[in-house]
Amino acid sequence: MKSKQEMKVKVGAVVLMVWAIVSTAAANHIRDFIPSGWQLPAGNAGMVHFKGEECLFLEKGVALLGSEKLQNGILEVDIADDNGNGFAGLVFRHNGQGTYEEVYLRLHKSGQPDALQYSPVHQNSTSWVLYPEFQATSTFDLSSWTHLKVVVQGDSATVYVNDATQPTLVIPDLKLNGQSSGQFGVKAIGGAYFNNFQFTPLPETALASAVATVTAPANTIMRWQVSPAQTVPDPNAPAFPQPLLSKVSWKELTPEPSGLLNLDAHFLRKAEPNHQNATEEFVWLKVEVFSDHDQTKQLFFDYSNKIQIFLNEAPLFSGDNSFRAKGRTFRGDIDKQLQTTAVFLPLKKGKNTMLLALASTANGWGILARWADQNGIKQL
């Protein structure tokens, strides 16, 4: 695993390289929010007068700038809100089908550690609880406009709020690394106003070698067998009915370098993902382990949103990390260091089958797990 010092050096290299590129960038392009030039979402969206400016109001959704596409560039916009309850920001590398990167302000969180956030969005499903490392403190005045700037270059992005000369947030490894170009624009949830949108294309350059990625902890599970997704049959049932393993069409999925398996990157949700009353869906995950003798092994893990764990058909664990499941301030962020939640698995000599039912409604759908040690065991 990379040391914190190595991570800081590499992140610093990304910032310096981006600033070198910015200093030689082409002239910026200013785009007024003229409805004919933008793809506006259905519903409450259009031009209004607010704080003395003619600007765009979005109640909910993404507004894309025509058919313009950008691979690398600087995106800027001014954001305001009249009630302090919204989420508003910039989107980029949008594929036109609901998959994109987003950076946004939580307008009711000024001064708090999660006031500014980044998340990949897969097929309209955001995953912010899976990436707590990409959140930052930012202070903004709701009585005036807040300037948000995102510099996108290669696999990295840096974010600036208002007149900051140093990045408020650095994203060294954008998660949609296979999607290098796409549309761009603005997004709101809960209502927000946008003004003074502009973008500056940057030259293509390879930054992948300078990008710092999060390395999985030792003994992390890096192969998962996963079933097709399905709707939870009974959300109030105490346990999921276990499937007949031979009847399941298992597919092997590989996690991100951090060990995180983001299921939204692999499955299309059946319902609106950002609504807390959305349809709950789940998959079965299977891990088969050979043990050279009877023994008990500790497995550290974290997940979103709900989980049940079975070993050799016996139920061992049930948990709920959903947003506000443990109180109004509980967010459900995943612990990527895997130090806070564990289960003891009574392994028998020979083959053992661990099944995990992982369910989610919104905000993220994922898991990562590591063995305390792998002495005497081998994943099949």
NUDOMAR-44958 format. One record per residue (C-alpha): x, y, z. Coordinates in steps of 0.1 Angstrom, whole numbers, padded with zeros to 4 digits, always signed. Layout:
XYZ
...
REM end
This chain:
+0000+0000+0000
+0012+0035-0008
+0023+0056+0021
+0004+0089+0029
+0036+0108+0018
+0037+0090-0016
+0000+0098-0020
+0006+0135-0012
+0035+0137-0037
+0015+0122-0065
-0016+0143-0058
+0007+0174-0057
+0022+0164-0091
-0013+0162-0106
-0022+0197-0092
+0011+0213-0106
+0007+0197-0140
-0029+0209-0142
-0019+0244-0133
+0008+0243-0160
-0018+0234-0185
-0043+0260-0173
-0017+0287-0177
-0014+0279-0214
-0051+0272-0221
-0071+0285-0250
-0096+0314-0245
-0127+0305-0226
-0161+0301-0241
-0190+0318-0224
-0225+0303-0229
-0256+0321-0218
-0284+0299-0206
-0305+0304-0237
-0330+0275-0237
-0325+0269-0275
-0288+0262-0268
-0293+0238-0239
-0309+0204-0234
-0331+0211-0204
-0347+0184-0183
-0385+0180-0183
-0403+0198-0155
-0395+0230-0136
-0365+0244-0156
-0361+0277-0174
-0349+0313-0174
-0358+0335-0144
-0346+0367-0128
-0328+0361-0095
-0305+0383-0074
-0306+0409-0102
-0295+0385-0129
-0312+0366-0157
-0302+0330-0150
-0313+0294-0153
-0334+0277-0126
-0333+0239-0123
-0356+0222-0099
-0341+0187-0105
-0321+0171-0133
-0292+0177-0157
-0290+0205-0183
-0264+0198-0210
-0249+0223-0234
-0263+0213-0267
-0242+0187-0284
-0209+0201-0272
-0184+0175-0260
-0152+0180-0240
-0124+0156-0230
-0102+0179-0210
-0111+0215-0199
-0121+0240-0173
-0158+0243-0164
-0171+0273-0144
-0205+0285-0132
-0220+0307-0105
-0246+0290-0082
-0272+0304-0059
-0301+0291-0039
-0330+0308-0021
-0337+0281+0006
-0303+0265+0012
-0317+0229+0008
-0304+0221-0027
-0275+0202-0043
-0260+0220-0073
-0229+0216-0095
-0212+0207-0127
-0213+0175-0148
-0188+0164-0174
-0180+0134-0196
-0217+0127-0199
-0224+0098-0224
-0259+0110-0232
-0275+0080-0214
-0271+0089-0177
-0235+0080-0171
-0212+0109-0161
-0189+0125-0135
-0203+0152-0112
-0189+0177-0087
-0215+0195-0066
-0221+0218-0036
-0244+0207-0008
-0259+0241-0003
-0272+0234+0032
-0237+0221+0043
-0215+0253+0041
-0185+0249+0064
-0190+0212+0070
-0167+0184+0059
-0191+0172+0032
-0201+0206+0017
-0183+0197-0016
-0185+0163-0032
-0175+0143-0062
-0192+0111-0074
-0194+0090-0106
-0229+0085-0118
-0237+0052-0136
-0270+0051-0156
-0285+0079-0134
-0274+0062-0101
-0251+0083-0079
-0227+0066-0056
-0215+0093-0032
-0216+0070+0000
-0190+0048-0017
-0165+0076-0021
-0161+0096+0012
-0125+0103+0003
-0138+0127-0024
-0156+0152+0000
-0142+0184+0013
-0150+0214+0036
-0161+0245+0017
-0177+0277+0030
-0201+0297+0009
-0225+0326+0014
-0261+0317+0005
-0270+0353+0002
-0247+0357-0028
-0235+0337-0058
-0209+0310-0053
-0184+0303-0080
-0176+0267-0088
-0147+0257-0111
-0136+0222-0121
-0104+0216-0141
-0106+0182-0158
-0074+0167-0173
-0069+0130-0181
-0079+0108-0152
-0078+0137-0127
-0098+0168-0117
-0092+0197-0093
-0120+0218-0078
-0120+0254-0067
-0147+0273-0049
-0151+0311-0051
-0117+0328-0054
-0096+0299-0040
-0061+0298-0055
-0054+0263-0042
-0078+0234-0049
-0106+0228-0025
-0108+0192-0036
-0085+0170-0057
-0098+0139-0075
-0067+0120-0086
-0085+0091-0102
-0118+0098-0119
-0139+0067-0118
-0152+0067-0154
-0117+0061-0167
-0130+0044-0198
-0151+0074-0207
-0126+0101-0217
-0150+0125-0235
-0186+0135-0234
-0212+0163-0229
-0211+0187-0200
-0234+0211-0182
-0250+0217-0148
-0272+0197-0124
-0295+0204-0095
-0315+0185-0069
-0339+0204-0047
-0337+0236-0068
-0308+0260-0077
-0300+0289-0099
-0271+0290-0124
-0253+0320-0141
-0221+0328-0160
-0214+0294-0174
-0182+0291-0193
-0158+0264-0205
-0122+0264-0217
-0110+0234-0237
-0075+0221-0227
-0051+0201-0249
-0051+0163-0246
-0024+0150-0224
-0016+0117-0207
-0017+0120-0169
-0024+0084-0160
+0012+0077-0149
+0010+0106-0124
-0023+0096-0109
-0024+0084-0074
-0048+0055-0069
-0061+0040-0037
-0046+0005-0031
-0067-0022-0015
-0058-0033+0020
-0039-0066+0023
-0060-0097+0020
-0088-0079+0002
-0112-0100-0018
-0106-0091-0055
-0129-0116-0072
-0166-0118-0066
-0192-0141-0082
-0224-0121-0087
-0259-0130-0096
-0283-0110-0118
-0300-0081-0100
-0336-0085-0089
-0362-0066-0069
-0363-0074-0031
-0394-0097-0028
-0403-0086+0007
-0384-0057+0023
-0399-0067+0057
-0388-0103+0057
-0362-0112+0083
-0340-0131+0058
-0335-0135+0021
-0345-0169+0008
-0312-0185-0003
-0311-0195-0040
-0303-0229-0055
-0267-0222-0065
-0267-0243-0096
-0297-0223-0110
-0280-0189-0107
-0261-0174-0137
-0230-0162-0118
-0207-0136-0133
-0172-0128-0120
-0167-0091-0113
-0134-0074-0104
-0134-0045-0079
-0117-0012-0083
-0081-0010-0072
-0093+0001-0038
-0111-0032-0034
-0145-0015-0038
-0171-0034-0060
-0195-0007-0072
-0225-0026-0084
-0241+0005-0101
-0213+0002-0126
-0226-0032-0137
-0264-0031-0133
-0291-0008-0145
-0316+0001-0118
-0353-0004-0125
-0365+0027-0107
-0355+0063-0100
-0323+0059-0079
-0322+0092-0061
-0355+0088-0043
-0355+0073-0009
-0387+0054-0017
-0373+0038-0049
-0377+0001-0055
-0351-0018-0035
-0330-0042-0056
-0304-0068-0046
-0278-0093-0059
-0263-0124-0044
-0225-0124-0041
-0207-0157-0037
-0172-0164-0024
-0160-0200-0022
-0130-0208+0001
-0110-0239+0007
-0098-0243+0043
-0071-0269+0052
-0086-0275+0086
-0116-0265+0108
-0110-0229+0119
-0126-0195+0126
-0116-0166+0103
-0123-0129+0108
-0137-0111+0078
-0137-0073+0078
-0161-0056+0054
-0183-0026+0047
-0212-0021+0023
-0241-0001+0011
-0270-0002+0017
-0282-0035+0033
-0265-0069+0037
-0272-0104+0049
-0243-0130+0051
-0246-0167+0051
-0219-0194+0054
-0226-0229+0043
-0264-0220+0043
-0263-0207+0079
-0272-0171+0085
-0244-0151+0103
-0249-0114+0099
-0276-0088+0089
-0269-0051+0087
-0283-0018+0074
-0261+0011+0064
-0288+0030+0045
-0289+0068+0047
-0303+0078+0081
-0309+0042+0091
-0291+0049+0124
-0303+0084+0130
-0307+0117+0112
-0270+0124+0111
-0260+0089+0098
-0248+0091+0062
-0238+0055+0054
-0203+0062+0041
-0182+0032+0034
-0150+0026+0055
-0124+0018+0029
-0098+0010+0056
-0120-0019+0067
-0114-0015+0104
-0149-0010+0118
-0171-0040+0109
-0163-0077+0110
-0178-0111+0112
-0163-0144+0125
-0167-0172+0100
-0166-0208+0113
-0149-0225+0084
-0150-0263+0081
-0122-0283+0065
-0126-0284+0028
-0149-0262+0006
-0169-0234+0022
-0195-0212+0004
-0202-0177+0016
-0233-0160+0002
-0240-0123+0007
-0273-0107-0002
-0266-0070-0010
-0295-0046-0014
-0298-0009-0022
-0324+0018-0030
-0302+0049-0035
-0269+0068-0029
-0246+0038-0036
-0246+0000-0040
-0213-0016-0032
-0191-0038-0010
-0155-0044-0001
-0141-0070+0022
-0107-0084+0035
-0096-0113+0055
-0078-0107+0088
-0053-0132+0074
-0053-0160+0048
-0034-0186+0067
-0048-0220+0058
-0074-0207+0033
-0075-0202-0004
-0102-0186-0025
-0115-0210-0051
REM end
